[in-house]
Amino acid sequence: MEFQGRISKMPEPKTGTKSDGSTWVRQDYIFEYHESEDQRYPDHLLFSAMNERINEYALHEGDEIKLGFAPAVREYNGNYYCEIRVFRLVKVNSAPVQEQPTRAAAMAAEKAKEAVLQEQPKADTDDLPF
C-alpha cells in the first residue's frame, strides 16, 4: 500500500538497553492521510523508525511524504502484535525548519548586549530633592 500525506505528530523518542548492554532508540511518527475524497476526515497511521533509520529519514512535523508500507503481524510469547513495515518513504516537500540558536551564538549575542549597555554614557539622573 502507498499513501501520500504528512507527518502530523512526533512523540518523544523512546530509548532502552538491550540484554547485551547496547542501547536502542525508537521514534514514532503519526502519519495523516486521506484515503477517500472527503478531506474532512483524515485517516491516521502510526509507524516507527529505529536507531540509524531516524537520521536517515530526517522527518519533522509537517513534512509531506509518500509512504509505502505493509501491515505485518508477529508472535512473541504467545501474544500477537500488529506493526507497520515501511518499505518506501519519499519526501514530497518539507516544512520549514526553525533553526535553534547554538549556545555559542546565544553567548555572543549576550556579550554584545552587555557591551552596548556599558558603552552608553551614564547621565546624572539624581534629581531627588533629598
N, C-alpha and C positions, 0 to 999 in steps of 0.2 A: 504494500500500500504506500501511496505517496500523497502528501498534502502540502499545501503552501499556507503559511500562517506566520505568527510572530511569537516571540518569547514574551509572555505576559508577566511571569514572576520567576525569581531565582531565590529560593530559600537559602539560608546559610549552609555552607558545605558541612558534611559530616565526616569525622575522622575516627580512626580506630587503629588498633595494633593487632597484627596477625600473630599466630602462635609462634612463628619464628622470630618475632621481635620487630619486624619491619612494619612501617605504618602505611595506611591506605587513606585516600581521600575520595569522597563521592559527592558530586554536585548534582542536585536535582534541578530540572527545568520544567516549567509549566508552559506547554505549547498550546496556543489558542488558534483554532482554525474554523473554517465554515465548510461543512460537508454539503450543505444544501444551499439553495439560492437565497434563503432567508437570512439576512445579515444580522437580524436582531438577536438571535440565539446562537452564540458561538459554542463550539464543542471544545473541550479541553483534554489534554493528554499529558501524562507525566512520563518523562524519560530521564535517564541519568547518564552521567559520564564519570568514569573512574580514572584516577591518577593522571597520567600524561595526556589522556584524551581531553581533559578540562582545558589545558593550554592549547591543544590542537584545535578545538572548536572555537575557543575565544569568543564565547557568546555573552551578550549583555541584554538586559531588559529592553524590549522594543525592537530588537533585531528581527528583520523579516527573513524567514528561511524557508527552504523547501526540504521537507523531512521524509525520507524513505525508511519505513520500519516494518517489522514483522512481529506480531504478538507471539509469545512463547510461554510455555508452562514447564516448570521444573519441579521435581520432587526432592524434598530434604527432610529426613527423619519422619517419613510418613505424612508430611504436610505438602500441599501443592501451592506453588506460588506462580502468579502471572507476572510477566515482565515484558517490556517493550525493547526489542533489539533493533537498534538503529544501524542500518547498513549504508545510508547515504544522507549527508547533511550538506546543503549548499546554501550559502548566504545570498539572499536576493538583494538586500540593501541593509545598511546598518544604521542604528540610531546614533545620533551624535553623542560622543563620549565626552563627559565633562572631565577635564583634566584636574587632578588633585594637585595642589601646590606641594612641591617637595619641601622637606624640612629645611634644607639649605636656602631655598627661595624665601620661605617664611621668615627665617632668621635674618636674611639680608634686608627684607622689607622692614622688619622691626628696627634694625640698626639704622636704616635710612630715616625712619620716623624720628628716632632719638636724635640723630644728627640735625635734623631740621628744627626740632624743638630747642636744641642747645644753641643754634645759630641765631635764633630770634632774640633781639635785644629786650632786656627786662626793663619795662617802664616803671617809673616811680609812681606807683598807684596807691601809696599810703596817704589817702586823703581823709582819714578818720579824724574827727575833731578832738579826740582824747588820746 
